[in-house]
Every structure is written in structure tokens, then in C-alpha cells.
Amino acid sequence: MNKSSKIFVAGHNGLVGSAIVRCLKDKGYNNLVLKSHNELDLINQKDVDSFFIKEKPEYVFLAAAKVGGIYANEIYPADFIYENLMIESNVIKAAHDNKIRKLLFLGSTCIYPKFANQPIKENELLSGELEETNEAYAIAKIAGLEMCRFFKRQYGDNFISCMPTNLYGPNDNFDLNTSHVMPALIRKIHEAKVNNKKEVEVWGTGKPLREFLHVDDMADGCVFLMNNYDGEQHVNIGTGEEISIKNLALLIKKIVGYDGDIVFDSKMKDGTPRKVCDVNKLNELGWKYNIKLHNGIDNVYRWYIESTKK
């Protein structure tokens, strides 16, 4: 990409998209096309087609998606599969029809099988059954990355895909009913501190192992791939490091400065037992993460406190 290239970031108001916008601006890219949901409904094929014909972006970061944690995925599976399939199908097809230079599709490591070999290599895709708690979302994301692969194979379109691990950062969703584990824990523990509660309840046993990547690192990795990778296979973006949910909760407790107890409700589902990416492919291309977990959580907690004051 040139600094003046016309770049469309789909989903620029979300956790992922806003980080990509920050990263692009920091690197001097100044010709960004940004549309809110009210301005452009990506589920509407006619609107998406009209947008591409009018704006003619050269590069597309497809970060728009309907996302949520275990609770949201279990309650709204039809919404998750429909909305995500429509968004990616409309944008990828319009990008092809309008002959854009390159598209990067962002998936999620939840696309991998529940009991995939660890650390998870890119070729583990479709090698086993999916985790049932986010199956609808995962199927939609798998369809998106396969669309990119098949459009590249049939038409030669330069469409690539990356699979970020569990992300956290500014602009995350802190709604306790729909958020992922990191923001949910930050909010629960912070509110317990403010309200002098003696304990915080966490769903599950605390035993599952997870990998967390700060969204600003993820964005930097995406821009790196857009400029340095043209392969057919998707690429994992992560740290290659893991932490148990229990230890994550204890780390957040320390950062927040909460003195109460963390208790675990083992009647609630844990989700996938272990999920950590093999990031050798991306490392060999020349990229590695920068923000350590403790520093990243401290950064997000400060952002959360400021956002609640507004």
C-alpha cells in the first residue's frame, strides 16, 4: 500500500477496526474510507455494491462482524451465522466485482476444532469438531476465509486471511451479557472494588488456557500482512503464549487493586479446554507481538475507567 492508497476499513468503530484505523493513521496512511453502520449496512448487498462502485477503494480490511462471548453465541446462533455470512459475502463479492488491489479478511481462532493439536497450526482447520458454544460464528468465519481462498484460486484475486487470537484493548465490549472473558473480568472486578464486594464470581472452573493479544499489536500485524503476504493459506496472529482463566482473573485483580476473593462457578461451561496459536508462520515472515499482557491489561483498565466517566 502507498501512503495515499484509498483504504476501506469495514467495521472501523469496533474493537478490531478502530485499532486498524489507529495503526494506519500512525503509519501515515491518510486516505481512509470509513462508514458507520447507519451510513452503510454491510448486510444489504445492494448498499454494499453501490458503495464499492461509488468509492472504488483500492484496499479493504474486512474487520466488520457480529461478535460476542459464550452467552451471546449460545443465545443468538442464528443471528451470528446469518449476519456474518452476509457481511463477508457482500464485501468479498463486491471487492471482486470492482477489481480492488487487495483484501484482508479477519477471522478468529475459534474456527479451529475444539480439540485441535496445540499450539494450533494453520493446517488444523477442519480437522475435527468445533466448540459447540461458538459453532455458528465459527462456521461463518470459516466460510469467509474459504471464500477468499477460492476467489484467489478461481479469479486470481489478491484476497488473504488472518486469524487473530483472543483480542483485548480500547473500544472493547464490556457488557456482561455479550462480552468476551477479558472485558467481563475487568468490569466485574472493578465494580466489586468500587462497591466493596467480598467476592467476584467467575463462570467455569478457571482451568481453560487462553492466549491474549492486545488489539494494537493485532492491527500492526494486519498492516504487516497487507504489505508483505500474498499467500492462499490464512495466517495466525497471536503471541504463542497462554494463561489460565484463573491466573488471568488473579492478574486483573492485582492490576485493579481489588482485595476480595475470586470464586469459580463450575456449573457454567468452560468452552475449549486450551487454545493457543502456533505463530511460527507469521514470525518467519518477520513480525512478532510487542505488548506484554500485564502492560496491555493495565492500558485497557485505564481506558475503561476513563470511558465510564464520560
N, C-alpha and C positions, 0 to 999 in steps of 0.2 A: 504494500500500500504506500502511496505517496502521501505527504502531509496534506495535500489538497484533495485527495480522493474523496468522493462522495460516499459516505458510510451510513448505512441504516442499522441502528441498534433496536431490534424488536424486543419490547419489554423493558424499556430503559428506566422505568420507575421502580422496578423490583430490586430485590437484593442483588441478583446477578447482573442485570442490565445496567443498574446505576453504577456498579463497580467498573464495568467495561467502559462506560462513558467517562468516568473519572480518569481511568487509565489512559484512554485515548487522548483526552484533553491534556493530561500531564506530559504525554509524549509528543504533543504538538499537532495532533490531527484536529483540524478546525472546520471541517465541512461535514458535520454530523446531521443526519435526518432523524428527528425524534418525534414520535407521535404517541399521545396518551391513548388510553382505551376509548375515551369519548371522541377522540379525533379519528381513530382508525380501529375498527373492530376486526381483529385478525381471524375471528371465527367466520366472518362473512366473506365468501370467496369473491363476490363482485367488488366489494370495497377494496380488498387486497389487490386485485387485478388493476383496478383504476389507480390505486396509489403507485404501483410499480410503473405503469405506463406514464403517469404524470411526473414522478420524481426521478425515475431512472437511476437508482443507486448503483454504484459500482461494486460495493462490498456489503455483505449482510452478516451481522451477528444475530443468530436466531436464539435469543435468550428468553423469549416470552413463553410462559407455561402456567398451567394451573398447578400449584404445589401445596403440600401440607404434610402434617405428621401422620402417625399411625391412626389416630382417632378420625381425622378427616378422610383419610384414604378408605377406611372401613365403612364410614357412614355414606360417603358420596362416590362410590366407584364408577357409576355410570357417567357422572359429571367429569370425573378425572380422565376417563378414556376418551369420551366424546370431544371435550374441549381441546385436549392436547393433540388428538389426531387431526382435528380441523385446523388448528393453528399451524402445525408443521406442514400439513398437506398443502394448504393455501399458499404459504410463504415459499416453500420449496418449488412448487409448480410455477408460481409467478416469477421466481428468480430464474428458472429455466427458460420460460417463455420470453423473458426480457433480456436474456443473454448477459446476466451480470458476470463480473470477473471472478468472484469467489464468494462462497457462503460457508460459514462455520455454524454447525448445529450443536447445541449444548444438550447433552443428556444428563444422566445421573448414574452413579454406580449401583443404584437399586435395580438396574437392568440385569445384573448378574444373578445366577442361581443362588438359592438360599444356602446351599452347602457347597459353594464353589471352593476350589482349592485356594488356599491362602499363602502369600498375598495373591490377589486376583489379577491374573494376566488378561490382556485384551481378548485372547482366544478362548476364554472361559464362557463367552457369550453363547447362550442357547445350549449349554452343555448339561443342564439339569432344570429341575422345577424352580419356579420363582417363589419368593417370600409372599405368602398369601396376603399379608397386611397392606402391601402396596402393589399388588399384581396389576391392577387396572392402569395405574400410572406407568409402571414398568413396561407393559405391553405397548402402550402408546409411544414411549420413548424409543423402544427397540424398533418400532415401525419407522420412526423418524430417521434414525441413523441408517437403517437399511434403505430407505428412500434415497438418501444422499449417496450411498454406495451404488445403487442401481442406476441412478441418473448419471453418475460418473461413468459407469460401465457402458451404458447404452448410448449416451449422448456426448460423453467426454466433458460434462460439466465439472468445474473445479469446486465440488461440494465436499467438505470434510466434516468430521465429527469429533467431539471430545467428551469425555465422561468425567466430570468433576466429582470428587468425593463429597462427604458431608461438609457443607459450607456454613460459615457464620460471618457476621460482620454488620456494619451500619446498614440501616433500612431493612433489617430482618423483620419477620412477623413475630410479635410477642403475644399474640392471642393464645391463651392457654388451651383452647379447644382445637386450634388448627395449626399450631406452630410445631417446629421440629424440637428435638430434645435440648439443644444448646440454649436458644432463647427462652424456652419454657423454664429451664432450671434457673437461668439468670433472674427472670421475673419472680418466680416462686420464692427464691432465696432472698432476693432484695425486699420483697413485700413482707416476708417473715421477719426480717431485720427491722424494718420500719414499724411493724405492728407488734414487735416484741413477742412473737410466737415462739413456743418452746421447741417446736419441731417442724420439719418440712417433709411431706410425703412425696416419694418419687415412684412412678409406675415401674413395675417389673422387679427383677431380682438385683439389678445393678451389675450383673455379671457380663452382659454383652460387651464386646470390644468394638470400638469405633475409631475412625480416623477423621480428623477435622482440619479443614483448610480455610484460612482467612480469605474472604471473598476478594480482597485486593490482590492477593497472590494469584488466585484463580484468574482474575481479569488479565493480569500480566502474562500468565500462561496462555490465555486465549489469543492475545495480540501477538505473542511469540509464534504460535501455531499458524495464525493467519499469514504471517510473513515468512514462515520457514518450513511449512509442511504441506504437501500436496497428495499424500498417500490415500489409499482406499480404506484402510483399516482405521477404526476410531482409536483415539489416544487417551489413556487415563491421565487425569490431572489430580495430584494429591501430594501428600508428604511422605507416604510409605511408613508412617509411624502411627501407633494406636494407643488408646487409653480405655479403660473400662468405664462404664457409665457411673459406677460408684466413685471411682477416683476423679472423674470429671466433676461430679457433684461436690466432692470434697475440695477440689481446686477452686471451683466457683465460690464455695462457702468461704474459703480463705481470702479470695480477692474482694468479695463483697464485705467481709468483716462480720459475718454472722456467727453468733455464739451458740445457737441451738443445735439440735440433733437432726441428722438426715436419716429417715426411715424408709424402707422399701416395701411396696405392696406387691408381694409375689403372686397375687391372684391376677394381676394385669399382665398382658402379653409383653414379651421381651423383644419380639422381632428377630431378625437374623442374629445368630449367636456371635459371629465375628465377621467383620468386613473391613479389610484394609487393601489398598491398591498396590499392585506392582507398578512402580513408576519408572522402571528402567528405560522404557522406550522414550519417554519424554526427557529423562536425564541425559540419555545418549544423544538426543537432538541438540542438547545444550541449555536446558532450562531446569532450574531447581527452585523450590519454595524458599521464602526468606523470613516470614513472620512466625516466631515461636508461639506455641499455644498459650502460655501464660501471658505473654505480651499482647497477643491478639484478644484474649478474653478481657483483659484489663481495658483495652481500647474500646471494645464493644460495650462493656459495662458503663464506661464514662459516657458513651454516646447515648445509651439507654436512659441514663439519669437525666441528661440534657433534654432528650426528646420528651420525657414525661413532664418537664417544666413548661413546655410550650402550650 
